[in-house]
């Protein structure tokens, strides 16, 4: 966006994106890109902001980075193989035990 300065940068979940865009929509009309992002977020958001943040925190406690844990909370992998593929974002290999615990955590939020 022309004339805008980035003041803060952090990974946020899709549900948090939806919440931010809904607030902006109340304040006025969204720009083209914002409307596209809003439609996408509305269509693909699965967890509430609170649940997505809780899952992300649980995954971070296992040693998974904020960026990766946020992505996992958006995707909610169905199999351990899918989870391992998302974990490829991490620079260091993740131990099998951590993957199993992470998959169990995801299962609690996915509804098994």
N, CA, C and O atoms as CSV, one atom per row, in Angstrom:
chain,resi,resn,atom,element,x,y,z
A,1,UNK,N,N,0.842,-1.169,0.000
A,1,UNK,CA,C,0.000,0.000,0.000
A,1,UNK,C,C,0.887,1.231,0.000
A,1,UNK,O,O,1.794,1.357,0.822
A,2,UNK,N,N,0.624,2.116,-0.906
A,2,UNK,CA,C,1.419,3.322,-1.058
A,2,UNK,C,C,1.253,4.214,0.166
A,2,UNK,O,O,0.138,4.457,0.629
A,3,UNK,N,N,2.379,4.694,0.678
A,3,UNK,CA,C,2.344,5.617,1.795
A,3,UNK,C,C,2.160,4.962,3.142
A,3,UNK,O,O,2.063,5.658,4.154
A,4,UNK,N,N,2.110,3.661,3.186
A,4,UNK,CA,C,1.956,2.961,4.458
A,4,UNK,C,C,3.306,2.414,4.894
A,4,UNK,O,O,4.125,2.012,4.068
A,5,UNK,N,N,3.521,2.406,6.179
A,5,UNK,CA,C,4.756,1.907,6.741
A,5,UNK,C,C,4.460,0.712,7.632
A,5,UNK,O,O,3.516,0.740,8.421
A,6,UNK,N,N,5.252,-0.321,7.508
A,6,UNK,CA,C,5.086,-1.497,8.351
A,6,UNK,C,C,5.605,-1.143,9.736
A,6,UNK,O,O,6.778,-0.809,9.901
A,7,UNK,N,N,4.732,-1.219,10.724
A,7,UNK,CA,C,5.131,-0.895,12.096
A,7,UNK,C,C,5.315,-2.145,12.936
A,7,UNK,O,O,6.000,-2.119,13.958
A,8,UNK,N,N,4.700,-3.243,12.503
A,8,UNK,CA,C,4.775,-4.484,13.267
A,8,UNK,C,C,4.584,-5.645,12.303
A,8,UNK,O,O,3.783,-5.569,11.371
A,9,UNK,N,N,5.324,-6.713,12.537
A,9,UNK,CA,C,5.195,-7.894,11.698
A,9,UNK,C,C,5.229,-9.127,12.587
A,9,UNK,O,O,6.181,-9.336,13.339
A,10,UNK,N,N,4.181,-9.942,12.496
A,10,UNK,CA,C,4.114,-11.202,13.236
A,10,UNK,C,C,3.137,-12.110,12.521
A,10,UNK,O,O,2.202,-11.632,11.880
A,11,UNK,N,N,3.342,-13.423,12.622
A,11,UNK,CA,C,2.391,-14.346,12.000
A,11,UNK,C,C,1.056,-14.309,12.745
A,11,UNK,O,O,1.024,-14.344,13.975
A,12,UNK,N,N,-0.035,-14.239,11.999
A,12,UNK,CA,C,-1.362,-14.305,12.602
A,12,UNK,C,C,-2.171,-15.375,11.897
A,12,UNK,O,O,-1.939,-15.687,10.729
A,13,UNK,N,N,-3.129,-15.934,12.630
A,13,UNK,CA,C,-3.953,-17.002,12.067
A,13,UNK,C,C,-4.969,-16.425,11.091
A,13,UNK,O,O,-5.231,-15.222,11.081
A,14,UNK,N,N,-5.522,-17.287,10.289
A,14,UNK,CA,C,-6.543,-16.881,9.335
A,14,UNK,C,C,-7.765,-16.337,10.058
A,14,UNK,O,O,-8.402,-15.398,9.581
A,15,UNK,N,N,-8.097,-16.923,11.207
A,15,UNK,CA,C,-9.249,-16.440,11.972
A,15,UNK,C,C,-8.998,-15.034,12.519
A,15,UNK,O,O,-9.922,-14.225,12.594
A,16,UNK,N,N,-7.763,-14.743,12.898
A,16,UNK,CA,C,-7.424,-13.398,13.356
A,16,UNK,C,C,-7.475,-12.407,12.189
A,16,UNK,O,O,-7.894,-11.262,12.355
A,17,UNK,N,N,-7.046,-12.859,11.013
A,17,UNK,CA,C,-7.143,-12.037,9.813
A,17,UNK,C,C,-8.592,-11.685,9.532
A,17,UNK,O,O,-8.913,-10.535,9.233
A,18,UNK,N,N,-9.461,-12.672,9.628
A,18,UNK,CA,C,-10.888,-12.453,9.402
A,18,UNK,C,C,-11.432,-11.436,10.394
A,18,UNK,O,O,-12.190,-10.540,10.022
A,19,UNK,N,N,-11.048,-11.574,11.647
A,19,UNK,CA,C,-11.519,-10.652,12.684
A,19,UNK,C,C,-11.076,-9.212,12.384
A,19,UNK,O,O,-11.871,-8.282,12.520
A,20,UNK,N,N,-9.834,-9.028,11.985
A,20,UNK,CA,C,-9.300,-7.699,11.661
A,20,UNK,C,C,-10.045,-7.111,10.469
A,20,UNK,O,O,-10.436,-5.944,10.485
A,21,UNK,N,N,-10.241,-7.931,9.430
A,21,UNK,CA,C,-10.922,-7.429,8.229
A,21,UNK,C,C,-12.392,-7.124,8.497
A,21,UNK,O,O,-12.945,-6.200,7.900
A,22,UNK,N,N,-13.031,-7.880,9.379
A,22,UNK,CA,C,-14.419,-7.584,9.731
A,22,UNK,C,C,-14.518,-6.233,10.435
A,22,UNK,O,O,-15.466,-5.482,10.204
A,23,UNK,N,N,-13.539,-5.919,11.297
A,23,UNK,CA,C,-13.509,-4.615,11.966
A,23,UNK,C,C,-13.310,-3.493,10.956
A,23,UNK,O,O,-13.960,-2.451,11.041
A,24,UNK,N,N,-12.411,-3.710,10.000
A,24,UNK,CA,C,-12.166,-2.690,8.973
A,24,UNK,C,C,-13.384,-2.515,8.074
A,24,UNK,O,O,-13.674,-1.411,7.614
A,25,UNK,N,N,-14.093,-3.614,7.828
A,25,UNK,CA,C,-15.287,-3.550,6.986
A,25,UNK,C,C,-16.372,-2.716,7.664
A,25,UNK,O,O,-17.104,-1.987,6.995
A,26,UNK,N,N,-16.478,-2.822,8.990
A,26,UNK,CA,C,-17.446,-2.019,9.728
A,26,UNK,C,C,-17.112,-0.536,9.626
A,26,UNK,O,O,-18.006,0.309,9.586
A,27,UNK,N,N,-15.807,-0.224,9.584
A,27,UNK,CA,C,-15.350,1.168,9.535
A,27,UNK,C,C,-15.533,1.787,8.149
A,27,UNK,O,O,-15.618,3.008,8.026
A,28,UNK,N,N,-15.594,0.976,7.133
A,28,UNK,CA,C,-15.748,1.491,5.773
A,28,UNK,C,C,-15.528,0.386,4.758
A,28,UNK,O,O,-15.263,-0.762,5.112
A,29,UNK,N,N,-15.640,0.750,3.499
A,29,UNK,CA,C,-15.497,-0.211,2.415
A,29,UNK,C,C,-14.060,-0.717,2.325
A,29,UNK,O,O,-13.107,0.049,2.464
A,30,UNK,N,N,-13.925,-2.012,2.093
A,30,UNK,CA,C,-12.610,-2.622,1.939
A,30,UNK,C,C,-12.087,-2.374,0.536
A,30,UNK,O,O,-12.858,-2.288,-0.420
A,31,UNK,N,N,-10.761,-2.259,0.418
A,31,UNK,CA,C,-10.133,-2.170,-0.889
A,31,UNK,C,C,-10.232,-3.516,-1.600
A,31,UNK,O,O,-10.641,-4.511,-1.002
A,32,UNK,N,N,-9.860,-3.545,-2.869
A,32,UNK,CA,C,-9.959,-4.764,-3.670
A,32,UNK,C,C,-9.212,-5.932,-3.027
A,32,UNK,O,O,-9.777,-7.010,-2.846
A,33,UNK,N,N,-7.929,-5.712,-2.680
A,33,UNK,CA,C,-7.118,-6.775,-2.097
A,33,UNK,C,C,-7.678,-7.208,-0.750
A,33,UNK,O,O,-7.691,-8.397,-0.431
A,34,UNK,N,N,-8.139,-6.246,0.037
A,34,UNK,CA,C,-8.712,-6.569,1.336
A,34,UNK,C,C,-9.983,-7.399,1.177
A,34,UNK,O,O,-10.222,-8.318,1.960
A,35,UNK,N,N,-10.792,-7.088,0.181
A,35,UNK,CA,C,-12.024,-7.840,-0.049
A,35,UNK,C,C,-11.716,-9.273,-0.463
A,35,UNK,O,O,-12.387,-10.209,-0.028
A,36,UNK,N,N,-10.708,-9.441,-1.299
A,36,UNK,CA,C,-10.285,-10.782,-1.714
A,36,UNK,C,C,-9.806,-11.566,-0.483
A,36,UNK,O,O,-10.179,-12.724,-0.298
A,37,UNK,N,N,-8.980,-10.929,0.354
A,37,UNK,CA,C,-8.478,-11.583,1.571
A,37,UNK,C,C,-9.630,-11.903,2.518
A,37,UNK,O,O,-9.642,-12.966,3.140
A,38,UNK,N,N,-10.593,-10.999,2.633
A,38,UNK,CA,C,-11.760,-11.208,3.500
A,38,UNK,C,C,-12.569,-12.412,3.029
A,38,UNK,O,O,-12.939,-13.268,3.834
A,39,UNK,N,N,-12.845,-12.481,1.726
A,39,UNK,CA,C,-13.608,-13.600,1.166
A,39,UNK,C,C,-12.885,-14.927,1.415
A,39,UNK,O,O,-13.508,-15.923,1.783
A,40,UNK,N,N,-11.570,-14.928,1.212
A,40,UNK,CA,C,-10.781,-16.137,1.428
A,40,UNK,C,C,-10.832,-16.554,2.905
A,40,UNK,O,O,-11.068,-17.720,3.219
A,41,UNK,N,N,-10.612,-15.602,3.792
A,41,UNK,CA,C,-10.613,-15.896,5.225
A,41,UNK,C,C,-11.980,-16.393,5.677
A,41,UNK,O,O,-12.070,-17.327,6.473
A,42,UNK,N,N,-13.037,-15.778,5.178
A,42,UNK,CA,C,-14.397,-16.174,5.551
A,42,UNK,C,C,-14.684,-17.610,5.091
A,42,UNK,O,O,-15.367,-18.369,5.779
A,43,UNK,N,N,-14.161,-17.960,3.937
A,43,UNK,CA,C,-14.419,-19.283,3.368
A,43,UNK,C,C,-13.614,-20.390,4.061
A,43,UNK,O,O,-14.107,-21.508,4.213
A,44,UNK,N,N,-12.386,-20.087,4.479
A,44,UNK,CA,C,-11.489,-21.142,4.947
A,44,UNK,C,C,-11.178,-21.127,6.442
A,44,UNK,O,O,-10.462,-22.007,6.919
A,45,UNK,N,N,-11.688,-20.168,7.185
A,45,UNK,CA,C,-11.438,-20.148,8.628
A,45,UNK,C,C,-12.203,-21.284,9.293
A,45,UNK,O,O,-13.406,-21.441,9.084
A,46,UNK,N,N,-11.495,-22.075,10.097
A,46,UNK,CA,C,-12.086,-23.224,10.766
A,46,UNK,C,C,-12.220,-22.977,12.269
A,46,UNK,O,O,-13.279,-23.208,12.852
A,47,UNK,N,N,-11.152,-22.512,12.880
A,47,UNK,CA,C,-11.137,-22.304,14.326
A,47,UNK,C,C,-11.383,-20.842,14.683
A,47,UNK,O,O,-11.114,-19.941,13.889
A,48,UNK,N,N,-11.895,-20.624,15.882
A,48,UNK,CA,C,-12.027,-19.261,16.385
A,48,UNK,C,C,-10.627,-18.737,16.716
A,48,UNK,O,O,-9.673,-19.511,16.791
A,49,UNK,N,N,-10.513,-17.440,16.910
A,49,UNK,CA,C,-9.221,-16.844,17.251
A,49,UNK,C,C,-8.670,-17.463,18.529
A,49,UNK,O,O,-7.481,-17.772,18.613
A,50,UNK,N,N,-9.524,-17.642,19.513
A,50,UNK,CA,C,-9.086,-18.190,20.795
A,50,UNK,C,C,-8.546,-19.611,20.639
A,50,UNK,O,O,-7.475,-19.934,21.151
A,51,UNK,N,N,-9.291,-20.451,19.933
A,51,UNK,CA,C,-8.859,-21.840,19.751
A,51,UNK,C,C,-7.580,-21.915,18.918
A,51,UNK,O,O,-6.683,-22.698,19.228
A,52,UNK,N,N,-7.495,-21.102,17.859
A,52,UNK,CA,C,-6.293,-21.095,17.024
A,52,UNK,C,C,-5.080,-20.664,17.840
A,52,UNK,O,O,-4.001,-21.238,17.692
A,53,UNK,N,N,-5.245,-19.660,18.697
A,53,UNK,CA,C,-4.136,-19.197,19.533
A,53,UNK,C,C,-3.744,-20.247,20.574
A,53,UNK,O,O,-2.559,-20.436,20.848
A,54,UNK,N,N,-4.735,-20.929,21.153
A,54,UNK,CA,C,-4.434,-21.981,22.133
A,54,UNK,C,C,-3.654,-23.119,21.486
A,54,UNK,O,O,-2.666,-23.597,22.044
A,55,UNK,N,N,-4.099,-23.551,20.308
A,55,UNK,CA,C,-3.396,-24.620,19.600
A,55,UNK,C,C,-1.985,-24.180,19.263
A,55,UNK,O,O,-1.029,-24.934,19.448
A,56,UNK,N,N,-1.859,-22.970,18.772
A,56,UNK,CA,C,-0.541,-22.449,18.418
A,56,UNK,C,C,0.379,-22.432,19.642
A,56,UNK,O,O,1.551,-22.794,19.536
A,57,UNK,N,N,-0.138,-22.016,20.797
A,57,UNK,CA,C,0.655,-21.998,22.027
A,57,UNK,C,C,1.076,-23.414,22.431
A,57,UNK,O,O,2.218,-23.633,22.834
A,58,UNK,N,N,0.157,-24.367,22.321
A,58,UNK,CA,C,0.491,-25.759,22.656
A,58,UNK,C,C,1.617,-26.276,21.771
A,58,UNK,O,O,2.520,-26.970,22.239
A,59,UNK,N,N,1.557,-25.935,20.497
A,59,UNK,CA,C,2.578,-26.391,19.562
A,59,UNK,C,C,3.916,-25.701,19.834
A,59,UNK,O,O,4.973,-26.318,19.703
A,60,UNK,N,N,3.870,-24.433,20.210
A,60,UNK,CA,C,5.099,-23.710,20.539
A,60,UNK,C,C,5.770,-24.309,21.769
A,60,UNK,O,O,6.998,-24.332,21.855
A,61,UNK,N,N,4.974,-24.793,22.722
A,61,UNK,CA,C,5.534,-25.438,23.912
A,61,UNK,C,C,6.300,-26.713,23.556
A,61,UNK,O,O,7.172,-27.152,24.306
A,62,UNK,N,N,5.967,-27.299,22.413
A,62,UNK,CA,C,6.671,-28.496,21.943
A,62,UNK,C,C,7.948,-28.143,21.175
A,62,UNK,O,O,8.675,-29.032,20.733
A,63,UNK,N,N,8.218,-26.841,21.018
A,63,UNK,CA,C,9.424,-26.405,20.319
A,63,UNK,C,C,9.211,-26.048,18.861
A,63,UNK,O,O,10.175,-25.879,18.114
A,64,UNK,N,N,7.963,-25.933,18.452
A,64,UNK,CA,C,7.641,-25.561,17.066
A,64,UNK,C,C,7.551,-24.042,17.003
A,64,UNK,O,O,6.989,-23.419,17.904
A,65,UNK,N,N,8.092,-23.446,15.960
A,65,UNK,CA,C,8.130,-21.985,15.849
A,65,UNK,C,C,6.723,-21.391,15.714
A,65,UNK,O,O,5.773,-22.085,15.351
A,66,UNK,N,N,6.613,-20.105,16.012
A,66,UNK,CA,C,5.334,-19.379,15.915
A,66,UNK,C,C,4.794,-19.439,14.481
A,66,UNK,O,O,3.603,-19.668,14.268
A,67,UNK,N,N,5.665,-19.234,13.520
A,67,UNK,CA,C,5.255,-19.248,12.113
A,67,UNK,C,C,4.659,-20.606,11.733
A,67,UNK,O,O,3.597,-20.671,11.113
A,68,UNK,N,N,5.335,-21.669,12.102
A,68,UNK,CA,C,4.874,-23.012,11.749
A,68,UNK,C,C,3.631,-23.393,12.535
A,68,UNK,O,O,2.707,-23.990,11.984
A,69,UNK,N,N,3.602,-23.053,13.818
A,69,UNK,CA,C,2.435,-23.402,14.633
A,69,UNK,C,C,1.182,-22.662,14.149
A,69,UNK,O,O,0.080,-23.207,14.202
A,70,UNK,N,N,1.349,-21.435,13.683
A,70,UNK,CA,C,0.221,-20.684,13.127
A,70,UNK,C,C,-0.290,-21.359,11.862
A,70,UNK,O,O,-1.499,-21.481,11.663
A,71,UNK,N,N,0.622,-21.796,11.014
A,71,UNK,CA,C,0.238,-22.474,9.768
A,71,UNK,C,C,-0.478,-23.787,10.071
A,71,UNK,O,O,-1.461,-24.121,9.409
A,72,UNK,N,N,0.000,-24.526,11.054
A,72,UNK,CA,C,-0.643,-25.791,11.436
A,72,UNK,C,C,-2.053,-25.529,11.943
A,72,UNK,O,O,-2.968,-26.292,11.634
A,73,UNK,N,N,-2.247,-24.458,12.719
A,73,UNK,CA,C,-3.582,-24.150,13.251
A,73,UNK,C,C,-4.558,-23.742,12.144
A,73,UNK,O,O,-5.771,-23.863,12.313
A,74,UNK,N,N,-4.040,-23.266,11.029
A,74,UNK,CA,C,-4.895,-22.937,9.885
A,74,UNK,C,C,-5.270,-24.180,9.093
A,74,UNK,O,O,-6.414,-24.338,8.667
A,75,UNK,N,N,-4.288,-25.064,8.900
A,75,UNK,CA,C,-4.490,-26.234,8.041
A,75,UNK,C,C,-5.183,-27.377,8.775
A,75,UNK,O,O,-6.011,-28.077,8.192
A,76,UNK,N,N,-4.851,-27.568,10.044
A,76,UNK,CA,C,-5.342,-28.703,10.840
A,76,UNK,C,C,-5.136,-30.025,10.096
A,76,UNK,O,O,-6.102,-30.666,9.683
A,77,UNK,N,N,-3.866,-30.430,9.927
A,77,UNK,CA,C,-3.560,-31.656,9.183
A,77,UNK,C,C,-4.339,-32.865,9.689
A,77,UNK,O,O,-4.549,-33.028,10.890
A,78,UNK,N,N,-4.759,-33.699,8.757
A,78,UNK,CA,C,-5.576,-34.864,9.066
A,78,UNK,C,C,-4.717,-36.096,9.350
A,78,UNK,O,O,-5.140,-36.989,10.084
A,79,UNK,N,N,-3.529,-36.150,8.781
A,79,UNK,CA,C,-2.637,-37.290,8.983
A,79,UNK,C,C,-1.275,-36.792,9.481
A,79,UNK,O,O,-0.939,-35.616,9.341
A,80,UNK,N,N,-0.513,-37.701,10.055
A,80,UNK,CA,C,0.835,-37.347,10.510
A,80,UNK,C,C,1.723,-36.973,9.323
A,80,UNK,O,O,2.616,-36.136,9.454
A,81,UNK,N,N,1.481,-37.584,8.180
A,81,UNK,CA,C,2.268,-37.267,6.982
A,81,UNK,C,C,2.031,-35.807,6.585
A,81,UNK,O,O,2.975,-35.091,6.253
A,82,UNK,N,N,0.781,-35.374,6.620
A,82,UNK,CA,C,0.490,-33.974,6.310
A,82,UNK,C,C,1.160,-33.054,7.313
A,82,UNK,O,O,1.711,-32.018,6.942
A,83,UNK,N,N,1.115,-33.430,8.582
A,83,UNK,CA,C,1.757,-32.629,9.622
A,83,UNK,C,C,3.260,-32.551,9.390
A,83,UNK,O,O,3.853,-31.479,9.511
A,84,UNK,N,N,3.870,-33.667,9.062
A,84,UNK,CA,C,5.315,-33.680,8.794
A,84,UNK,C,C,5.654,-32.764,7.611
A,84,UNK,O,O,6.681,-32.086,7.624
A,85,UNK,N,N,4.797,-32.747,6.602
A,85,UNK,CA,C,5.041,-31.873,5.454
A,85,UNK,C,C,4.992,-30.403,5.850
A,85,UNK,O,O,5.788,-29.605,5.357
A,86,UNK,N,N,4.076,-30.039,6.725
A,86,UNK,CA,C,4.021,-28.654,7.203
A,86,UNK,C,C,5.243,-28.353,8.055
A,86,UNK,O,O,5.776,-27.244,8.010
A,87,UNK,N,N,5.689,-29.330,8.828
A,87,UNK,CA,C,6.850,-29.144,9.699
A,87,UNK,C,C,8.151,-28.986,8.919
A,87,UNK,O,O,9.180,-28.647,9.502
A,88,UNK,N,N,8.119,-29.227,7.616
A,88,UNK,CA,C,9.313,-29.018,6.794
A,88,UNK,C,C,9.706,-27.544,6.747
A,88,UNK,O,O,10.824,-27.210,6.355
A,89,UNK,N,N,8.786,-26.659,7.147
A,89,UNK,CA,C,9.093,-25.231,7.228
A,89,UNK,C,C,10.228,-25.003,8.226
A,89,UNK,O,O,11.059,-24.112,8.049
A,90,UNK,N,N,10.248,-25.824,9.276
A,90,UNK,CA,C,11.280,-25.716,10.310
A,90,UNK,C,C,12.639,-26.042,9.694
A,90,UNK,O,O,12.751,-26.923,8.842
A,91,UNK,N,N,13.648,-25.332,10.130
A,91,UNK,CA,C,15.007,-25.565,9.620
A,91,UNK,C,C,15.607,-26.848,10.191
A,91,UNK,O,O,16.356,-27.546,9.508
A,92,UNK,N,N,15.277,-27.155,11.446
A,92,UNK,CA,C,15.811,-28.339,12.107
A,92,UNK,C,C,14.784,-29.463,12.074
A,92,UNK,O,O,13.582,-29.210,12.160
A,93,UNK,N,N,15.247,-30.699,11.951
A,93,UNK,CA,C,14.302,-31.825,11.961
A,93,UNK,C,C,13.588,-31.926,13.306
A,93,UNK,O,O,14.169,-31.631,14.350
A,94,UNK,N,N,12.339,-32.341,13.272
A,94,UNK,CA,C,11.520,-32.496,14.470
A,94,UNK,C,C,11.499,-33.978,14.834
A,94,UNK,O,O,11.315,-34.839,13.974
A,95,UNK,N,N,11.687,-34.258,16.113
A,95,UNK,CA,C,11.701,-35.648,16.584
A,95,UNK,C,C,10.326,-36.284,16.428
A,95,UNK,O,O,9.303,-35.599,16.450
A,96,UNK,N,N,10.318,-37.623,16.268
A,96,UNK,CA,C,9.069,-38.359,16.091
A,96,UNK,C,C,8.117,-38.172,17.267
A,96,UNK,O,O,6.906,-38.065,17.076
A,97,UNK,N,N,8.653,-38.134,18.466
A,97,UNK,CA,C,7.814,-37.971,19.652
A,97,UNK,C,C,7.102,-36.614,19.639
A,97,UNK,O,O,5.934,-36.520,20.017
A,98,UNK,N,N,7.803,-35.575,19.206
A,98,UNK,CA,C,7.215,-34.240,19.119
A,98,UNK,C,C,6.114,-34.223,18.062
A,98,UNK,O,O,5.070,-33.599,18.250
A,99,UNK,N,N,6.355,-34.910,16.955
A,99,UNK,CA,C,5.351,-34.980,15.888
A,99,UNK,C,C,4.083,-35.667,16.410
A,99,UNK,O,O,2.973,-35.210,16.135
A,100,UNK,N,N,4.244,-36.739,17.144
A,100,UNK,CA,C,3.086,-37.455,17.695
A,100,UNK,C,C,2.303,-36.574,18.670
A,100,UNK,O,O,1.073,-36.529,18.621
A,101,UNK,N,N,3.019,-35.873,19.559
A,101,UNK,CA,C,2.350,-34.972,20.507
A,101,UNK,C,C,1.657,-33.826,19.779
A,101,UNK,O,O,0.552,-33.430,20.149
A,102,UNK,N,N,2.295,-33.300,18.759
A,102,UNK,CA,C,1.698,-32.214,17.975
A,102,UNK,C,C,0.449,-32.705,17.255
A,102,UNK,O,O,-0.552,-31.991,17.185
A,103,UNK,N,N,0.506,-33.916,16.722
A,103,UNK,CA,C,-0.652,-34.477,16.018
A,103,UNK,C,C,-1.820,-34.701,16.977
A,103,UNK,O,O,-2.977,-34.484,16.617
A,104,UNK,N,N,-1.510,-35.138,18.204
A,104,UNK,CA,C,-2.555,-35.307,19.220
A,104,UNK,C,C,-3.188,-33.960,19.568
A,104,UNK,O,O,-4.404,-33.867,19.736
A,105,UNK,N,N,-2.368,-32.928,19.675
A,105,UNK,CA,C,-2.880,-31.579,19.981
A,105,UNK,C,C,-3.794,-31.092,18.859
A,105,UNK,O,O,-4.862,-30.536,19.118
A,106,UNK,N,N,-3.375,-31.299,17.629
A,106,UNK,CA,C,-4.195,-30.900,16.489
A,106,UNK,C,C,-5.506,-31.661,16.490
A,106,UNK,O,O,-6.556,-31.092,16.193
A,107,UNK,N,N,-5.454,-32.944,16.822
A,107,UNK,CA,C,-6.646,-33.782,16.853
A,107,UNK,C,C,-7.697,-33.265,17.824
A,107,UNK,O,O,-8.892,-33.355,17.543
A,108,UNK,N,N,-7.272,-32.724,18.963
A,108,UNK,CA,C,-8.207,-32.170,19.939
A,108,UNK,C,C,-9.010,-31.008,19.360
A,108,UNK,O,O,-10.185,-30.832,19.682
A,109,UNK,N,N,-8.365,-30.221,18.505
A,109,UNK,CA,C,-9.032,-29.045,17.934
A,109,UNK,C,C,-9.771,-29.366,16.638
A,109,UNK,O,O,-10.724,-28.683,16.262
A,110,UNK,N,N,-9.310,-30.419,15.963
A,110,UNK,CA,C,-9.958,-30.815,14.706
A,110,UNK,C,C,-11.227,-31.607,14.986
A,110,UNK,O,O,-12.134,-31.652,14.155
A,111,UNK,N,N,-11.289,-32.236,16.165
A,111,UNK,CA,C,-12.433,-33.069,16.464
A,111,UNK,C,C,-12.208,-34.505,16.031
A,111,UNK,O,O,-13.157,-35.255,15.803
A,112,UNK,N,N,-10.943,-34.878,15.919
A,112,UNK,CA,C,-10.492,-36.220,15.544
A,112,UNK,C,C,-11.016,-36.547,14.213
A,112,UNK,O,O,-10.758,-37.635,13.698
